Amino acid sequence: MSAGEDKSRPGRSLWNDERGQITVEWVLLLLFVALPLYGIFRLVLGILQEHYRMVQFLETMPFP
């Protein structure tokens, strides 16, 4: 490509540039793995908190 073509199509040089490809792949991989794991962690934590509340309530009940 000549310098004139490069100025007329600035997006082409960006499209052909592959220097950040590995970084983008890692970010996408982290998004597809870390976000669902974060959601699962919050869900499990909420379930454990509710279970603890139920157990605590049953332990504090007076026996007749």
Backbone hydrogen bonds in HBPLUS format (Angstrom, degrees):
<---DONOR---> <-ACCEPTOR-->    atom                        ^
c    i                          cat <-CA-CA->   ^        H-A-AA   ^      H-
h    n   atom  resd res      DA  || num        DHA   H-A  angle D-A-AA Bond
n    s   type  num  typ     dist DA aas  dist angle  dist       angle   num
A0006-ASP N   A0002-SER O   3.18 MM   4  6.44 156.3  2.24 149.1 155.8     1
A0007-LYS N   A0003-ALA O   3.21 MM   4  6.43 146.8  2.33 140.8 147.9     2
A0008-SER N   A0004-GLY O   3.14 MM   4  6.36 147.0  2.25 141.6 150.5     3
A0009-ARG N   A0005-GLU O   3.09 MM   4  6.23 141.5  2.25 147.9 156.2     4
A0012-ARG N   A0009-ARG O   3.32 MM   3  5.67 140.4  2.49 104.7 114.1     5
A0015-TRP N   A0011-GLY O   2.81 MM   4  6.00 152.6  1.88 149.1 157.4     6
A0016-ASN N   A0012-ARG O   2.95 MM   4  6.11 153.0  2.02 148.7 154.7     7
A0017-ASP N   A0014-LEU O   3.36 MM   3  5.20 145.5  2.48  93.6 103.2     8
A0021-GLN N   A0018-GLU O   3.45 MM   3  5.31 167.4  2.46 103.2 106.0     9
A0024-VAL N   A0020-GLY O   2.99 MM   4  6.23 162.0  2.03 155.8 160.7    10
A0025-GLU N   A0021-GLN O   2.93 MM   4  6.17 155.8  1.99 148.4 155.5    11
A0026-TRP N   A0022-ILE O   2.97 MM   4  6.21 156.6  2.03 147.6 153.1    12
A0027-VAL N   A0023-THR O   2.97 MM   4  6.22 157.3  2.02 149.6 156.0    13
A0028-LEU N   A0024-VAL O   2.95 MM   4  6.16 163.6  1.98 151.9 155.9    14
A0029-LEU N   A0025-GLU O   2.93 MM   4  6.08 157.2  1.98 145.5 152.4    15
A0030-LEU N   A0026-TRP O   2.88 MM   4  6.06 160.6  1.91 148.5 153.6    16
A0031-LEU N   A0027-VAL O   2.92 MM   4  6.14 154.0  1.99 146.9 154.4    17
A0032-PHE N   A0028-LEU O   2.93 MM   4  6.15 159.9  1.98 151.8 156.5    18
A0033-VAL N   A0029-LEU O   3.00 MM   4  6.11 130.6  2.26 141.5 154.2    19
A0034-ALA N   A0030-LEU O   2.61 MM   4  5.26 152.6  1.68 143.5 153.3    20
A0037-LEU N   A0033-VAL O   3.26 MM   4  6.34 156.2  2.32 142.7 149.8    21
A0038-TYR N   A0034-ALA O   2.87 MM   4  6.03 149.0  1.96 148.4 156.8    22
A0039-GLY N   A0035-LEU O   3.06 MM   4  6.33 156.8  2.12 148.9 154.7    23
A0040-ILE N   A0036-PRO O   2.88 MM   4  6.14 158.5  1.93 151.3 157.1    24
A0041-PHE N   A0037-LEU O   2.86 MM   4  5.98 156.5  1.91 144.7 151.5    25
A0042-ARG N   A0038-TYR O   3.00 MM   4  6.24 159.3  2.04 147.5 152.3    26
A0043-LEU N   A0039-GLY O   2.99 MM   4  6.19 156.2  2.05 145.1 152.0    27
A0044-VAL N   A0040-ILE O   2.89 MM   4  6.10 169.4  1.90 157.0 159.1    28
A0045-LEU N   A0041-PHE O   2.92 MM   4  6.02 157.2  1.97 147.0 154.0    29
A0046-GLY N   A0042-ARG O   2.99 MM   4  6.15 155.6  2.05 145.1 151.1    30
A0047-ILE N   A0043-LEU O   3.01 MM   4  6.31 155.2  2.07 149.2 156.1    31
A0048-LEU N   A0044-VAL O   2.92 MM   4  6.16 160.6  1.95 151.5 156.6    32
A0049-GLN N   A0045-LEU O   2.96 MM   4  6.17 152.8  2.04 146.3 153.8    33
A0050-GLU N   A0046-GLY O   3.07 MM   4  6.29 160.1  2.11 147.6 152.2    34
A0051-HIS N   A0047-ILE O   2.96 MM   4  6.17 156.2  2.02 148.3 155.3    35
A0052-TYR N   A0048-LEU O   2.92 MM   4  6.09 156.8  1.98 145.8 151.9    36
A0053-ARG N   A0049-GLN O   3.00 MM   4  6.29 152.5  2.08 145.3 152.6    37
A0054-MET N   A0050-GLU O   3.03 MM   4  6.33 156.7  2.08 148.0 153.7    38
A0055-VAL N   A0051-HIS O   2.93 MM   4  6.20 164.6  1.96 154.5 158.6    39
A0056-GLN N   A0052-TYR O   2.89 MM   4  5.99 161.2  1.92 148.9 154.6    40
A0057-PHE N   A0053-ARG O   2.95 MM   4  6.11 153.2  2.03 144.2 151.3    41
A0058-LEU N   A0054-MET O   2.97 MM   4  6.24 158.3  2.02 149.6 155.1    42
A0059-GLU N   A0055-VAL O   2.96 MM   4  6.17 151.8  2.04 149.8 157.3    43
A0060-THR N   A0056-GLN O   3.17 MM   4  6.31 136.4  2.37 139.5 149.7    44
